[in-house]
Amino acid sequence: MLDELIEKMLTNLKKIVESETVIGKPVQSEETTIIPLTKISLGFGAGSGESQDKKGEGGATGGGAKIEPVAVITVHKGEVKIVNLKKKSTDYSQLMEKIPSIIDKFSKKGKSKENSKE
């Protein structure tokens, strides 16, 4: 019984930790591609037991996962950069707030290089 519970839990945790979870799907904006990178932390526990009179038994499992953005890879006109998001308190909302400024920054760099060539 406990073996089955543990196997089910590990199968479900495996689904969470796919390559698209750690390295996110690329986001394209004009000439810039942004690829999010995340850190995944997993934990689980399991246990079983039976009553002293051997008439009852039970088992349980529990687990949790934490997915945390840590960096983004930016690709602009063949130039690849890694922007570290890992600070003391980086959360998903802070990542979402930074994406427009990152896109804008690289879009402006590309335009200023084009203008300087003219």
N, C-alpha and C positions, 0 to 999 in steps of 0.2 A: 504494500500500500504506500509506504513512504517513498519507495523507489519510484513509483509511478508519479507521485506528486512532484518530486524533485525533477524528474525528466520533463514533465509538462512545463514546469517553471523555467528550466534552462532553455527549452525550445522557444518559449515566448520571449525570454531575454535575448536570445540569439536574433530574433526578428527585429528587436529594437536596435541592436548594434550591427547595422548594415553599413556598407561603405558609404552610402549616400547620407548616413547620419553623421559620420565623422568628417567626411569631405562633402559638403553640401552641393546642391545643384548650382551650376554657374548662372549668374544673373548678368544679362547683357544690357548695356546702355550705351547707345551710339558706338563709339570705338573702344569702350572699356568693358572688360569682363571682370566680375567679382565672384570669387569662390570662397564661401565661408568654411572655416575650420572649427570643429568643436571638440571638446573633451567630454568623454562619457565616463561616469562613475556608476558602478553597479554594486548592489549588495543584496544578499538573500540569506534566509535562515529556514530551517526545517526541523520538525520534531514529531515524535509519535509516542504513544504510550498505551497502556492497558490498565484496567482496574485490578485491584488486588485479588478479587475473586475470579478474574479471567473471563468475566461476562461482557465486558465492554472494552472497546479500543477506539482510538482516534488518532488523527494526524493532521498536521497543518503546515503550510509553507507561507512565507511572506517575502516580499522583496521590494526593492525600489531602484529607481534610476534617476540620475541627474545629468542633464545635457547642458553644457556651458560653452558659449562662444569664446574662443580664445584668440582667433586671428582671422584675417581675410587675405586672400591672395588677389592682387589686382594685376590685370594684364591690359596694357594700353600701348597700342602700336608696337607690339613685340617686346615691350619693356615689362618685366615681371617684378613686382614688389610684394613684400609681406608686411601687412600692417598689424602689429600686435595690439590686441584689445585687452589683454590680461593686465588688469590693474587690481587694486585692493577690492573694489566692489564693482565688477563688470557684470551686468545682467543683460538679458535678451533685449530689453527695451533700450538700453544704451547702445547696443549694436545697431538696432534699427534706426536710431537717431543719427548714427555716424555714417551710415551708407550713403545718404544723399550728399553729404559734404565730401566724402571720398570720391564719388562719381564726379561731382563738380570740380574738385581739385584736379583730377586727371584730365577731365575734358578741357579745362582752362589751360593746362600745361600743353596739351596737344595743339590747341588753337594758337597759343602764344609762339610756339615753335614754328607753326606754319606761317604766321604773320612775320616773324623775323627772317624767314627765308625769302619773302617777297621783297 
